[in-house]
Amino acid sequence: MARQRNRIRITGIVQGVGFRPTVYTYARAFNLTGTVCNNVEGVTVEVEGPPEAVHGFIDRLRTSPPPLSSIASFEVTAVAPLGDDDFTILRSDDTGLSKEAAISPDLATCADCRREILDPTDRRFGYPFTNCTNCGPRFTIIRDRPYDRHLTSMGAFPMCPQCAAEYEDPLNRRFHAQPNACPDCGPSLTLLDGTATGAAALAACIRGIANGEIWAVKGLGGFNLALDPTIPGALERIRTLKRRPCKAFALMARDLDVARRFCDVSEAEELLLMGPAAPIVLLKKRNAALDAVSPDNNRLGIMLPYTPLHHLLLAPFEVLVMTSANLRDEPLAATDDEILALMSQGLCDNVLTHDRAIVHRCDDSIAQIVEGRTHWLRRARGQVPVTLSPTLPNGRQLPDSLAYGANLKNCFALSKGGRITLSQHIGDLMDVRNLDWQRSQIEDLAGLLEVTPVRLVTDAHPGYENATPQLPALSPDVPVHRVFHHHAHILSVLAEHDALDSPVLGISCDGTGYGPDGTIWGCEFLQVLPTCPEARRAAHLATFPLPGGEQAIHETDRIAMALARTAGIAPSRLPFPPDRMKAMEFLMDRGINSPLTSSAGRLFDGVSALLGICLESGYEGRAAIMLQQAAEQSGPVDGSYPVVIEGDAPRVIRFEPMISALLDDRDPVEKRALRFHQWFVESLLTVVVRERPLKVAASGGVFQNSLLLSALRRSLDREGIPLLVNERFPVNDGGIALGQIVHPGPGEPDHHQKKA
């Protein structure tokens, strides 16, 4: 009988997701011989047997790969038959090839492992580091590729005979599960003060939280601060310690039934909560029981336990606040020394830690469902490192590059061979410690991916911490390109949707972005062409001053006064102290620290203040969040505020008639807040209809507002105009690096890295 042998090379997320056991099972099912092997490129399979059986195997593997895998390429070539008489899983090969294998993200605990830790007869009963091929740590423990135990922080834990037997058995779900461990050979819990270990340490933590204490708990990517928000005084205390008087905290619910007690959970939201990424999901509140956790918002950010430790910790509680262990703008604590420093500042009462090192610190991801679609607002644990390979126009090849991202909500991006990898959420770079972490993570990830950038890309704002990038490992002759913020926003959408080859009208709405004219942009319509390094400004919001500059972002009544003054509203009609209004008028009249802006984010802030909803923003976006909260509490409204679009090339959205009508409106605040949202959508739609684009791409932090995004999508659907918006990547500044790295260049004139 004729025999055929084929070699299959597969790249993507194919390591640490049960790929080799699946290949082995399929090969046995078709009675084929051959081999399967992990290497730094991905997985290589050779199968031999009757042609029909070989073709059947290839079809099944192509169409039914392991559910946690993500295939980037699947190449089949014919090779000479070898006549082997069995199918063998070879040891990983890490020689002679470039590193192309994608790195798997961390995976939430699977149902099988959950059953084991809750089964008193199982040898892993109560073991907080239980995992298998289908779940457990990945990115946060990897030091190098291929993904083998000795190249992870689990290399410090030699397996016991029982774990080793599972690891070597191709039919066991722990076959080559690199973090595989048990109480006899794996990591263990301990209190930082050394007074208890193992189950006793966990019990002490549970008792402490039940008594109202704040505990730091070491998880997958760092420490979280855990407390019971239902205990009087506990929530108020963490707000004082973290200097967060009103910003929402994330919650971990014991299970889905508990989440449903406090929130409405749709089918799509349930799938997201229960999925392998297990992110924080923004859910609409069902009642006011936990309003103190999220006082400014109609939503709670809820996640379910995603490690065995969390399942064990939550067993006696319905919900716990589970917030990042850090101070404002600092990196997430990931080592015992770092958490000890926070403890010395009074941030927690005690620490539950463990001895498995965190190689890559990684915060929790955040997502929301809007109109049935998942939108990721922060990509971190369970979602990184992310890769994609968008098609560039005219066959252009993407050079190996590093894009530094934005100053706020920073993520950076690396590209190699046309494949782009986005980092985890880094945070805001104003604090030097976050900036230092970004630089060290860039070097770590560049080394892990074997990327040597020949091109650097950063934001065009000259004052950003990323403006003059310096990396010791790079030559000072590596060119640096600057890309304007709002252009990068739109390019991020096009890259995500693999639509870089088509012209679009981009709508970029956010709080702050440096414009080509040197002013502060923030509500921009950009004509973006596939090969053009510059975007044409087709329309924008009318400008208004920000008295006090950046201080106006925090004291939103300043913006309200600026909007009213620009609209010609008499000061006597405004509900602000006369002395304060005179001070703001003085700044604006003389142009003292009162830069002009066309920012949609600042407009939302100012309207929130004009309605008396939020006069002072204690955190980024608070005024806009509370404005959305009010609008969502309104019933249907009649009428609208006047939409006025002036000029051409660029068109200008005039907000002044809206401000006047809003102040004349005698309806309750909630109805006026909703009318404002409707006015904003109608204004955007009017510009789009006049520009008549084939498609629209929308990005920017303002579109985190689900009420706004839903209304815009429905309006464009009625006009038959397709809308592309960030979904897989953050619509806020967390997606900027993706737009930067695909920019056709050179953007601003090239310069070179300044020498240290």
Rosetta blueprint (number, residue, H / E / L):
1 M L
2 A L
3 R L
4 Q E
5 R E
6 N E
7 R E
8 I E
9 R E
10 I E
11 T E
12 G E
13 I E
14 V L
15 Q L
16 G L
17 V L
18 G L
19 F H
20 R H
21 P H
22 T H
23 V H
24 Y H
25 T H
26 Y H
27 A H
28 R H
29 A H
30 F L
31 N L
32 L L
33 T E
34 G E
35 T E
36 V E
37 C E
38 N E
39 N E
40 V L
41 E L
42 G L
43 V E
44 T E
45 V E
46 E E
47 V E
48 E E
49 G E
50 P L
51 P H
52 E H
53 A H
54 V H
55 H H
56 G H
57 F H
58 I H
59 D H
60 R H
61 L H
62 R H
63 T H
64 S L
65 P L
66 P L
67 P L
68 L L
69 S L
70 S E
71 I E
72 A E
73 S E
74 F E
75 E E
76 V E
77 T E
78 A E
79 V E
80 A L
81 P L
82 L L
83 G L
84 D L
85 D L
86 D L
87 F E
88 T E
89 I E
90 L L
91 R L
92 S L
93 D E
94 D L
95 T L
96 G L
97 L L
98 S L
99 K L
100 E L
101 A L
102 A L
103 I L
104 S L
105 P L
106 D L
107 L E
108 A L
109 T L
110 C L
111 A H
112 D H
113 C H
114 R H
115 R H
116 E H
117 I H
118 L H
119 D L
120 P L
121 T L
122 D L
123 R L
124 R L
125 F L
126 G L
127 Y L
128 P L
129 F L
130 T L
131 N L
132 C E
133 T L
134 N L
135 C E
136 G E
137 P L
138 R L
139 F H
140 T H
141 I H
142 I E
143 R L
144 D L
145 R L
146 P L
147 Y L
148 D L
149 R H
150 H H
151 L H
152 T E
153 S H
154 M H
155 G H
156 A H
157 F L
158 P L
159 M L
160 C L
161 P H
162 Q H
163 C H
164 A H
165 A H
166 E H
167 Y H
168 E H
169 D L
170 P L
171 L L
172 N L
173 R L
174 R L
175 F L
176 H L
177 A L
178 Q L
179 P L
180 N L
181 A L
182 C L
183 P L
184 D L
185 C L
186 G L
187 P L
188 S L
189 L E
190 T E
191 L E
192 L L
193 D L
194 G L
195 T L
196 A L
197 T E
198 G H
199 A H
200 A H
201 A H
202 L H
203 A H
204 A H
205 C H
206 I H
207 R H
208 G H
209 I H
210 A H
211 N L
212 G L
213 E L
214 I L
215 W E
216 A E
217 V E
218 K E
219 G L
220 L L
221 G L
222 G L
223 F E
224 N E
225 L E
226 A E
227 L E
228 D L
229 P L
230 T L
231 I L
232 P L
233 G L
234 A H
235 L H
236 E H
237 R H
238 I H
239 R H
240 T H
241 L H
242 K L
243 R L
244 R L
245 P L
246 C L
247 K L
248 A L
249 F L
250 A L
251 L E
252 M E
253 A E
254 R L
255 D L
256 L H
257 D H
258 V H
259 A H
260 R H
261 R H
262 F H
263 C E
264 D L
265 V L
266 S L
267 E H
268 A H
269 E H
270 E H
271 L H
272 L H
273 L H
274 M H
275 G L
276 P L
277 A L
278 A L
279 P L
280 I E
281 V E
282 L E
283 L E
284 K E
285 K E
286 R L
287 N L
288 A L
289 A L
290 L L
291 D H
292 A H
293 V H
294 S L
295 P L
296 D L
297 N L
298 N L
299 R E
300 L E
301 G E
302 I E
303 M E
304 L L
305 P L
306 Y L
307 T L
308 P H
309 L H
310 H H
311 H H
312 L H
313 L H
314 L H
315 A L
316 P L
317 F L
318 E L
319 V E
320 L E
321 V E
322 M E
323 T E
324 S E
325 A L
326 N L
327 L L
328 R L
329 D L
330 E L
331 P L
332 L L
333 A L
334 A L
335 T L
336 D H
337 D H
338 E H
339 I H
340 L H
341 A H
342 L H
343 M H
344 S H
345 Q L
346 G L
347 L L
348 C L
349 D L
350 N E
351 V E
352 L E
353 T E
354 H E
355 D L
356 R L
357 A L
358 I L
359 V L
360 H L
361 R L
362 C L
363 D L
364 D E
365 S L
366 I E
367 A E
368 Q E
369 I E
370 V E
371 E L
372 G L
373 R E
374 T E
375 H E
376 W E
377 L E
378 R E
379 R L
380 A L
381 R E
382 G L
383 Q L
384 V L
385 P L
386 V E
387 T E
388 L E
389 S L
390 P L
391 T L
392 L L
393 P H
394 N H
395 G H
396 R L
397 Q L
398 L L
399 P L
400 D L
401 S E
402 L E
403 A E
404 Y L
405 G L
406 A L
407 N L
408 L L
409 K L
410 N E
411 C L
412 F L
413 A E
414 L E
415 S E
416 K E
417 G L
418 G L
419 R E
420 I E
421 T E
422 L E
423 S L
424 Q L
425 H L
426 I L
427 G E
428 D L
429 L L
430 M L
431 D L
432 V H
433 R H
434 N H
435 L H
436 D H
437 W H
438 Q H
439 R H
440 S H
441 Q H
442 I H
443 E H
444 D H
445 L H
446 A H
447 G H
448 L H
449 L H
450 E L
451 V L
452 T L
453 P L
454 V L
455 R E
456 L E
457 V E
458 T E
459 D E
460 A L
461 H L
462 P L
463 G L
464 Y L
465 E L
466 N L
467 A L
468 T L
469 P L
470 Q L
471 L L
472 P L
473 A L
474 L L
475 S L
476 P L
477 D L
478 V L
479 P E
480 V E
481 H E
482 R E
483 V E
484 F L
485 H H
486 H H
487 H H
488 A H
489 H H
490 I H
491 L H
492 S H
493 V H
494 L H
495 A H
496 E H
497 H L
498 D L
499 A L
500 L L
501 D L
502 S L
503 P L
504 V E
505 L E
506 G E
507 I E
508 S E
509 C E
510 D E
511 G E
512 T E
513 G E
514 Y E
515 G L
516 P L
517 D L
518 G L
519 T L
520 I E
521 W E
522 G E
523 C E
524 E E
525 F E
526 L E
527 Q E
528 V E
529 L L
530 P L
531 T L
532 C L
533 P L
534 E L
535 A L
536 R E
537 R E
538 A E
539 A E
540 H E
541 L E
542 A L
543 T L
544 F E
545 P E
546 L L
547 P L
548 G L
549 G L
550 E L
551 Q H
552 A H
553 I H
554 H H
555 E L
556 T H
557 D H
558 R H
559 I H
560 A H
561 M H
562 A H
563 L H
564 A H
565 R H
566 T H
567 A L
568 G L
569 I L
570 A L
571 P H
572 S H
573 R H
574 L L
575 P L
576 F L
577 P L
578 P H
579 D H
580 R H
581 M H
582 K H
583 A H
584 M H
585 E H
586 F H
587 L H
588 M H
589 D H
590 R L
591 G L
592 I L
593 N L
594 S L
595 P L
596 L E
597 T E
598 S L
599 S L
600 A H
601 G H
602 R H
603 L H
604 F H
605 D H
606 G H
607 V H
608 S H
609 A H
610 L H
611 L L
612 G L
613 I L
614 C L
615 L L
616 E L
617 S L
618 G L
619 Y L
620 E L
621 G L
622 R H
623 A H
624 A H
625 I H
626 M H
627 L H
628 Q H
629 Q H
630 A H
631 A H
632 E H
633 Q L
634 S L
635 G L
636 P L
637 V L
638 D L
639 G L
640 S L
641 Y L
642 P L
643 V L
644 V E
645 I E
646 E E
647 G L
648 D L
649 A L
650 P L
651 R E
652 V E
653 I E
654 R E
655 F L
656 E H
657 P H
658 M H
659 I H
660 S H
661 A H
662 L H
663 L H
664 D H
665 D L
666 R L
667 D L
668 P L
669 V H
670 E H
671 K H
672 R H
673 A H
674 L H
675 R H
676 F H
677 H H
678 Q H
679 W H
680 F H
681 V H
682 E H
683 S H
684 L H
685 L H
686 T H
687 V H
688 V H
689 V H
690 R H
691 E H
692 R L
693 P L
694 L L
695 K L
696 V E
697 A E
698 A E
699 S E
700 G L
701 G H
702 V H
703 F H
704 Q H
705 N L
706 S H
707 L H
708 L H
709 L H
710 S H
711 A H
712 L H
713 R H
714 R H
715 S H
716 L H
717 D H
718 R H
719 E H
720 G L
721 I L
722 P L
723 L E
724 L E
725 V E
726 N L
727 E L
728 R L
729 F L
730 P L
731 V L
732 N L
733 D H
734 G H
735 G H
736 I H
737 A H
738 L H
739 G H
740 Q H
741 I H
742 V L
743 H L
744 P L
745 G L
746 P L
747 G E
748 E L
749 P L
750 D L
751 H E
752 H E
753 Q L
754 K L
755 K L
756 A L
